[in-house]
Amino acid sequence: MAGLGGAALQLHAAVAVLRTAAAAGKLSAGKAVHAHMLRASHFHVVLHNHLIAFYAKCGCLGLARRVFDAMPSRNPVSGSLLMSGYASSGRHGDALALLRAADFDLNEYVLSTALSATAQVRSYDMGRQCHGHAVKSGLAEHHYVCNALLHMYCQCAHVEDAVKVFESVSGFDAFAFNSMINGFLDKGKFDGSVRVVRSMVGEVEQWDHVSYVAVLGHCASTKELLLGRQVHAQALKKRLELNVYVGSALVDMYGKCECACDAHSAFEVLPEKNVVSWTAVMTAYTQNELFEEALQLFLDLEMEGIRPNEFTYAVALNSCAGLAAVKNGNALSASAVKTGHWGALSVCNALINMYAKSGSISDAWRVFLSMPCRDVVSWNSIIIGYAHHGLAREAMRVFHDMLSAEEAPSYVTFVGVLSACAQLGLVDEGLYYLNIMMKEMGIKPGREHYTCMVGLLCRAGRLDEAEQFILSNCIGTDVVAWKSLLGSCQVYKNYGLGHRVAEQILELKPNDVGTYVLLSNMYAKANRWDGVVKVRKLMRERGVRKEPGVSWIQVGSEVQVFTSDDKNHPWINQITIKLKELIDQIKVIGYAPNFAVVLHDVEDEQKEEHLMYHSEKMALAFGLIHSPEGATIRIMKNLRICDDCHVAIKLISLVTRRRIVVRDTVRFHCIEDGVCSCDDYW
């Protein structure tokens, strides 16, 4: 350096060396320049700025700060470079502290860097102060600053402030549009995101890949399939469907719009697939209840050498929940431990969900207790899990623990709480919690809450009040609420009201098979055989066919599926022998086939055979044959368990001394020693 002639030449040479050293990451070369500067007493602000940039690029922020502090004079670039270094290293708090103590002028670069830092730490108050500085310095309408303001307000969940900025300035670019869409989507304000998308349509040529991801995110959230296909067509013109981020967004959009095949196609064309795209297509399958296919994709992912992340594990575990495949879930849990993902919030929440939906609520509780941190999803999962298992007291206890932990309940939380109240018939408590939800939590009741209240009144035997509640709370067109009342009419033998309710349901949904079945059962129990004949005739005239019952059970690593009256299963001979043996045993202790649940107009002998080959009984027989003595049997069913099977399985639990868990579309039936957790009400 000593041989360089002239100060200007020395300055340019030093800058060139620092730039080259920064690009190559050669710390020693940059330090040599720094040492020469100190010896030669070179204190030019430009050279100091390049030193700050060099040290920041090399990750030596302590040295960068020492250079900054030692500068005899600074300009806005000095502060901007150090702030950018802090921000790039995730030290956003240090960046903001530098801004607070700033003794240099603020320009558009400093402000945009500061706003980026406030966005990262979600510091709304600091962001407002930066906005104030921008207004005072006349930079509030500068392109960089405006974009940074939009991003900051959206990240801080103050999208209404972002809207004010957005509407006050014209000529925004793709970045601004992207920020606004994501801001609206994060707040669940889909009307706002629609407005932004519409304003972007005329600027489609300026869209970058992030724009496509943002717009496709809107389509996914609002399930606007037509718009999504149009965006896909535009992406095809630019070959952006090959971009891994756009491709993953396409997969997500098609998955949420219930187009699993299109999601798979969008995934397949990606030339390079990463863990995000693999997780997106697994999610698409899981959302469309293609659980086995999703788990196969997880295996394929590992075969391709892709390391699953916490979200991949969460999706795979949710697929296990859909299949009630506890053994697969346990294997995934062990894998997550090995890869260091077990403690992740999303993985633990998925484990709770998997165990709760597989009839292993004690394991779900064990995971809940072991979590290093919890969020509202964790609390909701365990509360709803307990409620579905008929453990209403435990659900209520956890809810009060949630309040003690100062975790704010959500819309879903109160669905679980009201469901627990309904199981115990606690009308006053249910009304109390509904009132708290509305007045103290500010949560507007939805269809699910009102349906729980209907179930609550029904469980308490207050059927007329339940009917009035439906009619007076704008849920008169909700089939689920009416069906809850119809089921209770059968339990309490209020066949007059039941007939009226069934007519109401069939007016809303003429092909609802379950209603015909319940109506036929009520006629049969009332010895109104003419009514049974009438129901069967009506079903024939309307072309209504009862959906076949399907049950499945996991034995070992395999899931066995059974369909009612299907006698083609490879183990049918052994199953038949076992069923006949069980039926003979339970007849001795009081079992009598319930012919009322059989809609076929056949002889009693044929009805009895039909009942024997119900899918849940076949699955139970298979489980008893292939499981060790005393092991719990877990069965899943696609429909409501019928009255006959419910009685039979309770008695079978007695004669076999087994704990039997059946998950139907209504709830879990945890059956042991002849008693069911549902108290014969479902």
C-alpha positions in Angstrom: 0.0 0.0 0.0 2.9 2.4 0.7 3.9 2.4 -2.9 0.7 3.8 -4.1 1.0 7.4 -5.3 -1.5 10.0 -4.2 -4.4 9.9 -1.6 -7.1 9.3 -4.3 -5.2 6.4 -5.8 -4.6 4.9 -2.3 -8.3 5.2 -1.6 -9.4 3.5 -4.8 -6.9 0.7 -4.3 -8.0 0.1 -0.7 -11.7 0.0 -1.7 -10.9 -2.4 -4.5 -9.0 -4.7 -2.1 -11.9 -4.6 0.4 -14.5 -5.4 -2.2 -12.5 -8.4 -3.5 -11.8 -9.6 0.0 -15.5 -9.3 0.9 -16.5 -11.3 -2.1 -14.0 -14.0 -1.4 -14.6 -14.0 2.4 -10.9 -13.3 3.0 -10.9 -11.7 6.5 -7.1 -11.4 6.7 -6.9 -9.3 3.5 -9.5 -6.9 4.8 -7.8 -6.7 8.2 -4.5 -5.8 6.4 -6.2 -2.8 4.8 -7.7 -1.8 8.1 -4.2 -2.0 9.8 -2.7 0.1 7.0 -5.5 2.7 7.4 -4.7 3.0 11.1 -1.0 3.3 10.6 -1.4 5.9 7.8 -4.2 7.8 9.6 -6.6 7.4 6.7 -10.0 8.4 8.0 -11.9 9.0 4.8 -15.6 8.3 5.4 -15.9 6.3 2.1 -13.1 4.0 3.2 -14.6 3.5 6.7 -18.0 2.7 5.0 -16.3 0.0 2.9 -14.7 -1.4 6.0 -18.1 -1.6 7.7 -19.5 -3.4 4.7 -16.5 -5.7 4.6 -16.8 -6.8 8.2 -20.6 -7.1 8.0 -20.3 -9.3 4.9 -17.7 -11.5 6.8 -20.1 -11.8 9.8 -17.7 -9.8 12.1 -20.3 -7.4 13.3 -18.4 -6.5 16.4 -15.5 -5.3 14.3 -17.9 -3.4 12.0 -19.4 -1.7 15.1 -15.9 -0.7 16.3 -15.1 0.9 12.9 -18.5 2.7 13.1 -17.9 4.0 16.6 -14.4 5.2 15.8 -15.4 7.2 12.7 -14.7 10.9 13.3 -17.6 11.7 11.0 -20.4 9.6 9.5 -23.0 9.9 6.7 -26.3 8.1 6.2 -24.5 5.3 4.3 -22.5 4.5 7.4 -25.6 3.8 9.5 -27.4 2.1 6.7 -24.5 -0.4 6.1 -24.2 -1.3 9.8 -28.0 -1.6 10.2 -28.1 -3.9 7.1 -25.4 -6.0 8.6 -27.3 -6.4 11.8 -30.6 -7.1 10.0 -28.9 -9.7 7.7 -27.6 -11.5 10.7 -31.0 -11.5 12.4 -29.9 -9.0 15.0 -32.9 -6.8 14.5 -32.9 -5.4 18.0 -29.3 -4.1 17.5 -30.4 -2.5 14.2 -33.2 -0.7 16.0 -31.0 0.4 18.9 -28.6 1.9 16.4 -31.5 3.9 14.9 -32.6 5.2 18.3 -29.1 6.5 19.0 -28.5 7.7 15.4 -26.3 10.8 15.1 -26.4 10.7 11.3 -29.0 11.8 8.8 -31.8 9.4 7.8 -32.1 8.7 4.1 -34.4 6.3 2.2 -31.9 3.4 2.6 -31.6 3.9 6.4 -35.4 4.1 6.8 -36.1 1.1 4.6 -33.5 -1.0 6.5 -35.0 0.2 9.9 -38.5 -0.6 8.7 -37.4 -4.1 7.6 -35.9 -4.7 11.1 -39.1 -3.6 12.8 -41.1 -5.9 10.6 -38.9 -8.8 11.6 -39.3 -8.2 15.3 -43.0 -7.2 14.9 -42.4 -3.8 16.7 -45.4 -1.8 15.7 -44.5 1.2 17.9 -41.0 1.4 16.5 -42.5 1.1 13.0 -44.8 4.0 13.7 -41.8 6.1 14.9 -39.9 5.2 11.6 -43.0 6.3 9.7 -43.0 9.6 11.6 -39.3 10.1 10.7 -40.2 9.4 7.0 -42.9 12.0 7.0 -40.8 14.6 8.7 -37.9 14.0 6.3 -40.1 14.1 3.2 -39.3 10.4 2.4 -42.7 8.9 3.2 -43.6 8.7 -0.5 -40.2 7.3 -1.7 -40.5 4.0 -3.5 -38.3 2.0 -1.1 -39.7 3.6 2.0 -43.4 3.0 0.9 -42.7 -0.7 0.2 -40.9 -1.1 3.5 -43.9 0.6 5.3 -46.4 -1.7 3.7 -44.3 -4.8 4.6 -43.8 -3.5 8.2 -47.5 -2.8 8.8 -48.6 -6.2 7.3 -46.0 -8.1 9.4 -47.2 -6.3 12.5 -50.8 -7.3 11.7 -51.9 -3.7 11.2 -53.1 -4.2 7.7 -55.5 -1.2 8.1 -52.5 1.1 8.4 -50.9 -0.6 5.3 -54.1 0.2 3.4 -53.8 3.9 4.2 -50.2 3.9 2.8 -51.3 1.8 -0.2 -54.1 4.1 -1.0 -52.1 7.4 -0.5 -49.5 6.7 -3.2 -49.7 5.5 -6.8 -47.3 3.5 -8.8 -46.6 0.5 -6.5 -44.6 -2.4 -7.8 -45.0 -6.2 -7.4 -43.4 -6.2 -4.0 -46.1 -3.8 -2.6 -48.9 -5.9 -4.1 -47.4 -9.1 -2.7 -47.2 -7.5 0.8 -50.8 -6.3 0.7 -52.2 -9.7 -0.4 -50.2 -11.6 2.3 -51.2 -9.0 4.9 -54.9 -9.5 4.2 -54.6 -13.3 4.1 -52.8 -13.4 7.4 -55.7 -11.5 9.0 -58.3 -13.6 7.2 -59.6 -10.6 5.4 -60.3 -12.2 2.0 -62.4 -9.2 0.7 -59.3 -7.1 1.0 -57.1 -9.6 -0.8 -59.7 -9.8 -3.6 -59.5 -6.1 -4.1 -55.7 -6.2 -4.4 -55.7 -9.1 -6.8 -58.2 -7.3 -9.0 -56.0 -4.2 -9.1 -53.0 -6.4 -10.0 -54.7 -8.0 -13.0 -53.8 -5.1 -15.4 -50.1 -5.3 -14.3 -49.8 -9.1 -14.8 -46.7 -8.6 -17.1 -44.9 -7.1 -14.1 -45.6 -10.0 -11.8 -42.6 -11.8 -10.4 -42.6 -15.3 -9.0 -43.4 -13.9 -5.5 -46.6 -12.3 -7.0 -47.7 -15.6 -8.4 -47.1 -17.2 -5.0 -49.1 -14.5 -3.3 -52.1 -14.6 -5.7 -52.2 -18.4 -5.6 -52.2 -18.1 -1.8 -55.3 -16.0 -2.1 -56.9 -18.5 -4.4 -56.1 -21.3 -2.0 -57.5 -19.5 1.1 -60.7 -18.5 -0.7 -60.9 -21.8 -2.8 -61.3 -19.8 -6.0 -60.4 -22.6 -8.4 -61.3 -20.8 -11.6 -59.1 -17.8 -10.7 -56.4 -20.3 -9.7 -56.5 -22.0 -13.0 -56.3 -18.6 -14.8 -53.2 -17.7 -12.8 -51.8 -21.2 -13.6 -52.3 -20.4 -17.3 -50.4 -17.1 -16.9 -47.6 -18.9 -15.1 -47.3 -21.4 -17.9 -46.7 -18.6 -20.4 -43.7 -17.5 -18.4 -42.6 -21.1 -17.6 -42.9 -20.1 -13.9 -44.7 -23.4 -13.1 -41.2 -24.9 -13.1 -40.1 -22.5 -10.3 -40.2 -24.5 -7.1 -42.0 -21.8 -5.1 -44.6 -21.2 -7.7 -45.0 -24.9 -8.3 -45.4 -25.5 -4.5 -48.1 -22.7 -4.4 -49.9 -24.4 -7.3 -49.9 -27.7 -5.4 -51.2 -26.0 -2.3 -53.9 -24.2 -4.2 -55.2 -27.3 -6.0 -55.1 -29.3 -2.8 -57.2 -26.7 -0.9 -59.6 -26.6 -3.9 -60.1 -30.4 -3.6 -58.3 -31.2 -6.8 -55.7 -33.7 -5.6 -54.9 -35.0 -9.2 -54.1 -31.4 -10.4 -52.0 -30.9 -7.3 -50.0 -34.1 -8.1 -49.6 -33.0 -11.7 -48.2 -29.6 -10.6 -45.8 -31.4 -8.3 -44.7 -33.9 -11.0 -43.6 -31.2 -13.5 -41.2 -29.6 -11.1 -37.6 -30.2 -12.3 -36.2 -29.8 -8.8 -38.3 -30.8 -5.8 -37.4 -29.6 -2.3 -38.9 -30.4 1.1 -41.4 -27.6 0.7 -42.8 -29.0 -2.6 -42.9 -32.5 -1.1 -44.7 -31.3 2.0 -47.2 -29.3 -0.1 -48.2 -32.4 -2.2 -48.5 -34.5 1.0 -50.7 -31.8 2.5 -52.9 -31.8 -0.6 -53.4 -35.6 -0.3 -54.1 -35.3 3.4 -56.6 -32.5 2.9 -58.5 -34.7 0.4 -58.4 -37.7 2.8 -55.9 -39.6 0.7 -54.1 -40.6 3.8 -52.3 -43.8 2.5 -51.1 -41.9 -0.6 -49.7 -39.1 1.7 -47.8 -41.7 3.8 -46.4 -43.3 0.7 -45.1 -39.9 -0.5 -43.3 -39.6 2.9 -41.5 -42.9 2.1 -40.8 -41.7 -1.4 -39.3 -38.4 -0.1 -36.9 -40.3 2.2 -35.9 -42.6 -0.7 -35.1 -39.5 -2.8 -32.7 -38.4 0.0 -34.8 -35.4 1.0 -34.7 -34.7 4.7 -38.2 -34.1 6.1 -38.7 -31.0 8.2 -41.0 -30.4 11.1 -44.0 -29.6 8.8 -43.4 -32.8 6.8 -43.6 -34.8 10.0 -46.7 -33.0 11.0 -48.5 -33.7 7.8 -47.5 -37.4 7.9 -48.8 -37.7 11.5 -52.1 -36.1 10.5 -52.4 -38.7 7.8 -51.9 -41.4 10.5 -54.6 -39.7 12.5 -57.0 -40.0 9.5 -56.3 -43.8 9.3 -56.0 -44.2 13.1 -52.7 -45.9 12.3 -51.0 -45.7 15.8 -48.1 -47.9 14.9 -47.2 -45.8 11.9 -47.6 -42.7 14.1 -45.3 -44.2 16.7 -42.7 -44.9 14.0 -42.9 -41.3 12.7 -42.5 -40.1 16.3 -39.3 -42.1 16.8 -38.0 -40.8 13.4 -38.7 -37.2 14.5 -36.7 -37.8 17.7 -33.7 -39.1 15.7 -33.8 -36.1 13.4 -34.2 -33.5 16.1 -37.8 -32.5 15.2 -39.7 -34.1 18.0 -39.9 -31.0 20.2 -41.2 -28.7 17.4 -44.6 -27.2 18.1 -46.2 -28.4 14.9 -44.9 -32.0 15.4 -46.2 -32.2 19.0 -49.6 -30.8 18.0 -49.8 -33.4 15.2 -48.9 -36.1 17.7 -51.7 -35.0 20.1 -54.1 -35.0 17.1 -52.9 -38.5 16.0 -53.2 -40.1 19.4 -56.5 -38.4 20.1 -58.1 -39.6 16.8 -56.7 -43.1 17.2 -58.4 -43.7 20.6 -55.2 -43.3 22.6 -56.1 -40.2 24.6 -53.7 -41.1 27.4 -50.8 -40.9 25.0 -52.1 -37.6 23.7 -52.1 -36.2 27.2 -48.6 -37.6 27.8 -47.4 -35.6 24.7 -49.2 -32.5 25.8 -47.5 -32.6 29.2 -44.1 -33.1 27.7 -44.2 -30.2 25.3 -41.6 -27.5 25.9 -44.1 -24.8 24.8 -47.7 -24.8 23.8 -50.0 -22.7 21.6 -53.8 -22.5 21.3 -53.8 -25.4 18.8 -52.2 -27.6 21.5 -54.8 -26.7 24.1 -57.7 -27.1 21.5 -56.4 -30.5 20.4 -56.4 -32.0 23.9 -59.7 -30.4 24.9 -61.5 -31.7 21.8 -59.8 -35.0 22.1 -61.1 -35.5 25.6 -64.6 -34.3 24.6 -64.7 -36.9 21.7 -63.7 -39.6 24.0 -66.6 -38.9 26.3 -64.2 -37.5 29.0 -66.1 -34.3 29.4 -64.8 -33.5 33.0 -61.2 -33.8 31.8 -62.0 -31.5 28.9 -63.4 -28.9 31.3 -60.4 -29.2 33.6 -58.0 -28.6 30.8 -60.0 -25.6 29.6 -59.6 -24.0 33.1 -55.9 -24.9 33.0 -55.8 -23.0 29.7 -57.3 -19.9 31.3 -54.9 -20.2 34.2 -52.0 -20.3 31.7 -53.3 -17.1 30.2 -53.7 -18.7 26.8 -56.6 -16.9 25.0 -59.3 -19.4 23.9 -60.3 -19.4 20.2 -63.4 -20.1 18.2 -62.4 -23.8 18.1 -61.7 -23.9 21.9 -65.4 -23.2 22.7 -66.5 -25.8 20.2 -64.7 -28.3 22.4 -65.9 -26.8 25.7 -69.6 -26.7 24.6 -69.3 -30.3 23.2 -68.1 -31.4 26.7 -71.0 -29.6 28.3 -73.4 -31.3 25.9 -72.1 -34.7 26.9 -72.8 -34.1 30.5 -76.1 -32.3 29.8 -74.9 -29.2 31.7 -77.3 -26.6 30.2 -76.6 -23.8 32.6 -72.8 -24.2 32.2 -73.1 -24.3 28.5 -75.1 -21.1 28.4 -72.5 -19.5 30.7 -69.6 -20.4 28.5 -71.5 -19.3 25.4 -72.0 -15.9 27.1 -68.3 -15.7 28.1 -67.3 -16.4 24.5 -69.5 -13.6 23.1 -69.1 -10.9 25.8 -65.7 -11.4 27.3 -63.8 -13.0 24.4 -65.6 -11.1 21.6 -66.0 -14.3 19.6 -69.1 -14.4 17.4 -70.9 -17.8 17.7 -70.9 -19.9 14.6 -72.8 -22.9 13.3 -70.6 -25.4 15.3 -71.3 -23.6 18.6 -75.1 -23.5 18.0 -75.1 -27.1 17.0 -73.3 -27.9 20.3 -76.0 -26.0 22.2 -78.7 -28.0 20.4 -76.9 -31.2 21.4 -76.7 -29.9 25.0 -80.5 -29.3 25.2 -81.1 -32.6 23.6 -78.9 -34.5 26.0 -80.8 -32.9 28.9 -84.1 -34.2 27.3 -85.3 -30.6 26.5 -86.2 -31.5 22.9 -88.9 -28.8 22.4 -86.4 -26.2 23.6 -83.8 -27.6 21.2 -86.3 -27.2 18.3 -87.0 -23.6 19.3 -83.3 -22.9 19.6 -82.7 -24.1 16.1 -85.5 -22.0 14.7 -84.6 -18.8 16.7 -80.8 -18.8 16.0 -80.7 -18.7 12.2 -79.6 -22.3 11.9 -82.9 -23.6 10.6 -81.2 -24.7 7.4 -78.4 -26.6 9.2 -78.9 -30.3 8.6 -76.4 -31.2 11.3 -78.4 -29.4 14.0 -81.6 -31.1 12.9 -80.0 -34.5 12.8 -78.7 -34.0 16.4 -82.3 -33.4 17.4 -83.5 -36.4 15.4 -81.1 -38.7 17.1 -82.3 -37.5 20.5 -85.9 -38.0 19.5 -85.0 -41.7 19.0 -83.2 -42.0 22.3 -86.1 -40.3 24.2 -88.8 -42.1 22.1 -90.4 -38.8 21.1 -91.5 -40.2 17.8 -94.0 -37.5 17.0 -91.3 -34.7 17.1 -88.9 -37.1 15.4 -91.2 -37.6 12.4 -91.6 -33.8 12.1 -87.8 -33.3 12.3 -87.1 -36.0 9.8 -89.5 -34.3 7.3 -87.6 -31.0 7.9 -84.2 -32.7 7.2 -85.5 -34.5 4.1 -86.9 -31.2 2.8 -83.4 -29.7 3.1 -81.5 -32.8 2.0 -83.7 -35.3 0.2 -80.9 -37.9 -0.2 -79.7 -38.0 3.4 -79.5 -41.8 4.0 -78.9 -41.5 7.8 -82.3 -39.7 8.2 -84.1 -42.5 6.4 -82.4 -45.1 8.6 -83.2 -43.2 11.9 -86.8 -42.6 10.8 -87.2 -46.3 9.9 -85.7 -47.3 13.3 -88.2 -45.0 15.1 -91.2 -46.5 13.2 -89.9 -50.0 14.0 -89.5 -49.3 17.7 -93.0 -47.9 17.8 -94.2 -51.0 16.1 -95.3 -48.8 13.2 -94.4 -51.3 10.5 -96.5 -49.5 7.9 -94.1 -46.5 8.5 -91.1 -48.8 7.9 -92.6 -49.9 4.6 -93.4 -46.3 3.7 -89.7 -45.3 4.3 -88.4 -48.1 2.2 -90.7 -47.2 -0.6 -89.7 -43.6 -0.4 -86.1 -44.5 -0.6 -86.7 -46.7 -3.7 -88.7 -43.9 -5.4 -86.0 -41.3 -4.7 -83.2 -43.7 -5.7 -81.6 -43.4 -2.2 -79.2 -46.2 -1.4 -77.7 -46.7 2.0 -74.0 -46.0 1.9 -72.2 -49.3 2.7 -70.6 -49.4 6.1 -66.8 -49.6 6.0 -64.6 -50.3 9.0 -60.8 -50.6 9.2 -58.4 -51.9 11.8 -54.6 -51.8 12.0 -52.9 -55.1 12.9 -49.1 -55.0 12.8 -48.0 -52.6 10.0 -51.1 -53.3 7.8 -54.5 -51.7 7.8 -57.3 -54.2 7.0 -60.5 -52.8 5.5 -64.0 -54.4 5.8 -67.2 -53.6 4.0 -70.6 -54.7 5.3 -71.8 -58.0 3.7 -68.6 -58.3 1.8 -67.6 -62.0 2.0 -64.6 -61.9 -0.3 -62.1 -61.0 2.4 -59.1 -63.5 2.4 -59.9 -64.3 6.1 -63.7 -64.5 5.7 -63.9 -68.2 6.8 -62.0 -67.6 10.1 -63.9 -64.4 10.6 -67.3 -66.2 10.1 -66.3 -68.9 12.6 -65.2 -66.3 15.2 -68.4 -64.2 14.7 -70.7 -67.2 15.2 -68.8 -68.2 18.3 -69.1 -64.6 19.7 -72.8 -64.3 18.9 -73.5 -67.6 20.6 -71.6 -66.4 23.7 -73.4 -63.0 24.0 -76.8 -64.5 23.4 -76.3 -66.4 26.6 -76.0 -63.1 28.5 -78.9 -61.3 26.8 -78.1 -60.4 23.3 -81.0 -60.3 20.8 -80.5 -59.2 17.2 -82.1 -55.7 16.6 -83.9 -56.3 13.3 -85.2 -52.7 13.4 -81.9 -51.4 12.0 -82.1 -53.7 8.9 -83.8 -51.8 6.0 -83.9 -54.9 3.7 -87.4 -56.5 3.5 -86.3 -60.1 4.1 -86.9 -62.9 6.6 -85.6 -62.6 10.2 -83.0 -65.3 9.5 -81.5 -63.3 6.7 -81.7 -60.1 8.8 -79.6 -61.8 11.5 -77.0 -62.9 9.0 -76.9 -59.4 7.6 -76.4 -58.0 11.1 -73.6 -60.4 11.8 -71.6 -59.2 8.7 -71.7 -55.5 9.6 -68.3 -54.1 8.9 -67.4 -53.2 12.6 -68.2 -56.8 13.7 -66.0 -58.2 11.0 -63.2 -55.9 11.9 -63.6 -56.8 15.6 -63.5 -60.5 14.8 -60.3 -60.0 12.7 -58.7 -58.0 15.5 -59.5 -60.7 18.1 -58.0 -63.4 16.0 -54.8 -61.5 15.2 -54.0 -59.6 18.5 -52.5 -61.0 21.7 -54.7 -61.7 24.7 -55.7 -58.6 26.5 -54.7 -56.1 23.8 -56.9 -53.2 23.1 -58.8 -53.4 19.8 -59.2 -50.1 17.8 -61.7 -49.9 15.0 -62.6 -47.0 12.8 -66.0 -46.7 10.9 -67.1 -44.4 8.1 -70.7 -44.2 9.4 -72.5 -43.9 12.8 -72.2 -47.2 14.6 -75.7 -49.0 14.5 -77.7 -49.8 17.7 -77.2 -53.5 17.2 -73.4 -53.4 16.8 -73.2 -51.1 19.8 -75.0 -53.5 22.1 -73.2 -56.5 20.6 -69.7 -55.0 21.1 -70.4 -54.0 24.7 -71.3 -57.6 25.4 -68.3 -58.9 23.5 -66.1 -56.7 25.6 -67.5 -58.6 28.6 -67.0 -62.2 27.3 -63.5 -61.5 25.8 -62.3 -59.2 28.6 -61.0 -56.7 26.0 -61.0 -53.0 25.8 -62.6 -52.0 22.5 -62.4 -48.5 21.0 -64.7 -47.7 18.0 -64.4 -44.3 16.3 -67.5 -43.5 14.2 -68.5 -40.3 12.6 -70.1 -39.0 15.8 -67.5 -39.8 18.5 -65.3 -42.4 20.2 -66.9 -45.3 21.9 -64.5 -46.6 24.5 -66.0 -49.9 25.6 -64.8 -52.0 28.5 -66.5 -54.5 30.8 -69.8 -54.0 29.0 -69.9 -50.3 29.5 -69.4 -47.6 26.8 -68.0 -44.1 27.5 -71.0 -42.6 25.5 -73.5 -43.8 28.2 -75.5 -45.2 25.2 -76.2 -41.7 23.9 -74.7 -40.8 20.5 
